[in-house]
């Protein structure tokens, strides 16, 4: 029994240990920086002081080499990193990198960058004025191509009818990041990239808005179907006719991959049939009885 308990404790310890990932941080600027890691599960943040006084020295007491002050680091869970943000005190705009499953390698074709961190759950980051280097891969503060890749990834998710709530959350995050750049001193030099990405984000926002309106449409359709009676048949039919007009507009859109129009049409047809049945019953009740002499 004691052996089983010890094995359980060891399993829990090992599980907790393997759930941790770590990136060591070296800030080569003269001012403080903030590093934010967003994984699929959670957001992690830490402040990094300048590392200019970190010198590699011989530790004679322990016969080893080490920095005279320990490097900063950030711990996070092992779920994939989806975004890294670097905030520099001397800049009005953070460096934002979205990770979209890109495979990145160094000159020796070894895994590098965020791709490498997601594989090994460990990394080393060096922060300078206009870029960061993460596991031997450099990300420039002027490169926002990951925004474009992120918008395309979200469009693919939308087409595949994946988690709409997640798509909406990530679209809102992308839109907020884009607004930061559009209102910054870097906007003029990035105007073409920003214009292209803005069109992609607006596409996502508009499609998500229509999806929400269709959801309201379906809920309303289900409601009037459930509440149909002989007393309100005229009002229900009037609402249904207005909804059919809207459905015709929706049918002409390019949302067929993200909305099940055929199901909605079947629900409309069922309600039309129910209305016809109610009207027949009303006609039967109102028909004068023939009296035989």
N, C-alpha and C positions, 0 to 999 in steps of 0.2 A: 504493500500500500504506500509505504514511504517512498519507494522507488518511483511509483506512478506520479505521486505529488511532485517529486523533484523534476521529473520529466516535463510535467505541465508547467512548472515555474520556468524551466529552461526554455520551453516553447514560447511562452508569453514574452520572456526577455528577448529572445532572438527575433520574434515578430516585431516587437517595439523597436529593436535596434535597426532592423532592415527597413523600417518605415521612415527613417530619417535620411535626408539628403543634405549636402552641404556645399556651398561655394565660398571659397576664401576671397577676400576683397582687398585690393590695393588701390588707394586713391592717390594718384600722382599729381593732383592739383593742389593749390595752396588753400583752398576752401573746402568746407564740408560738402559731402554729397549724400543723397539718400537713394538706396536701392530697394526696389519693390519687385517681388517675384509673385506672379499670379499663376497658380497651377489650376488644374481642372477642379480641385477641391476647395482651395482657400487662397487668400492673399497674405503675403509675408513682407514685412518692411524692416529696414534697419538703417541707421545713420552711420556714415563712414567718415572718420576724421582724416585729414591729410596724412599721408604715409611718408612724407619727405624725411622724417627723422628715423625711419626704420633702416637700420644698417645690419648687414649680416656679420656676426661676430663669432669668434671662437668661444665656446663655453668650456673653459678648462676644467671646471668642476665635474662636468658630465661627459667630457671628451666628445663633444658634438658641436655642430654649427647651428646657430639659430638666430632669429632676429632679436634685437635688444628689447623690442616691445612686440607682443603677439599681434599677428594680423587679424583684422576684423573678418567676420564671416557671417553668413546668413544660413540658417537651417530651414528646411521646408520638407513637406511630405514627398513621397515618391511618385505621386501622380504627375502626368506630363506637364511641363511648363508650357503655358499658352501665351504668356506676355511678360516682358521685362521692361521696367521703367527706371530711368536714371534721372534724378533731379539734381542739377548743379546750382549752387547758390548764386553764381554769377550769371546765370542764364534765365531768360523769361520763358523758356520752353523746355519741357523735359524731353529726353531721348526715349522714344517708345518703340519697342520691337515686338511685333506679333509673330508667334511661331505657328507655321501652317504645315507642319510635317515635312519641311524641306530637309534634304540630306546634304549636309555640309561637311567638307573634309579639308584638312590642311594640305600643305605642299607635298607631304609624304603620303597623301590619300588616306590618312587616318581620320576617324570621326572627330569633328570639332564643333565649336559653337554650341548653341542650344541643343542641337541634335545629339551631340556627344554627352551633354549633361543628362538628357533624358534617358540615354542608354546606361550610363555609369552611375548616375545619381551623385555625381561629384564634379567640382569644377574650380577653376581659378580665374578671377576677373580682375583686369587692370583698367582703371578709369582714367582717361585723360580728357583734355578740353573738348575735343571734337569727335571722340569715338570711345568705344570700349573694346577690349580684347577678351574674349571668353573661350577658354580651351583652344588657344591658337587660331581663333577666327575673329576677324575685326568687323565691327558694326559701326558704320559712320552715322553721326548725328544728322547728316543731310540726306540719308537714304531712308525714304519712307515707302519703299516698294512693298514692305510687309503689309502695309495698309491695303494695297491693291490686292495682294494675295489673300488677305483675310476676307475682303469683300467677295472675292470669287468663291472662296470656300463656303461662305454663308449662303451665296446664291445656289451652290450645288446642294447644300443641306436643305434649302427651301424647296428645290425641285424634287428632292428625294422624300419630301414630306416627313422630315425628321422633327425632333422636338422643337415646336414653334416657340415655346417659352424661352428656351435656351438661345434660339436664333435671335429673338427679340432682345434679350439681355445683351448679347454680344454685339448686335447691331447698334444698340444705344451706346455701348462702351466705345465702339469704333467711331461713331458720330461725335461723341464728346472729345475724343483724342484728335479728330480732324479739326474740330472747332478751335482747339488750342493752337494748332499750327496756323490755321487761317487768320487768327488774331495776333500772331507773333511777328517779330522782326524778320523771321526767316521766310515769311509768306511770299515776298516778291521773287526770291530766288527759287522757290518751289512751286510757282504759280501753275505750271503745266501739270505737274504731278497732282497737285491739290485739286485742280479742275476735273481731272479724270477720275480721281477717287471720290470726289463729291458726287459725280453723276452715278457712280456705282452705289454709294451709300443711299442717295435719294431713291434709287430704284428699289432697294431693299425696304426702306421706310414706307414707300408707297404701297408696295406689295403686302407688307405686314398690316398696314392700315385696312386694305381691302379685305384681307383674310379675317380681320376682326369684325368688319361690317358684315361679311358673309356669315360669320358665326352668330351675330345678332339676328340676321335674316333667318337662319335655320331655327334658332330658338323661338323667334316670333311665329314662324310657320308651324312649329310643333305646338305652340301655345294656342293658336286659333283653331288648330285641328282638334285639340283636346277639349276646347270649350265650345265647340260647335253645337248649337241647339236650333230648334225650329224658330225660337224667338229672335236669334241673332244671325240667321242664315244670310240675310241681305248684307249686313255689315261685314261678315266674314268673307262673303264672295267679293265685295268691293275691295277689301284689303288684299285678297288673293290676286285679283286682277292687277292691282298696283305692283304686287310682288313679281308677277309674271313679266311685267314690263322691265323691271329691274333685272330679272333673270336673263332676259334676252340681251341686255347690255353686257352682262357678265359673260354670257356665252360667246360674245364677240371678242373678249379679252384674251390675253395670252397667259391665263392663270390655270389652264386645264390640268397642268402637271401638279399644281399645289392644292387644288380644290376639287372635290368629288362632285362635279356638276350633275352627273347622271343620277346619283342618289337624290340630290335635291329635286331634280325633275320628276323622279318616281314619287317623292313625297307630295309634290304639287299635284300629280295625277291622282294619287290616292285621295287627297282633299277634294279635288273636283268631283270624284266619284261619290264621296260622302255627301257633298252638297247636293248632288243630283238625287241621291237616295232620300235625303231630308225633304227636298222639294216634292218628290213623288208622294211621300207620306202626307205632306201638307195638302196636296191636291186631292188625295184620297179622303182626307178628313173634311175637306171643303166641298166635295162633290155632293150634289143633292141626291137624296135617297128616292128611288122610284117606288111609288106606292101602287100596288095592284088592287083594282076594284073587284 
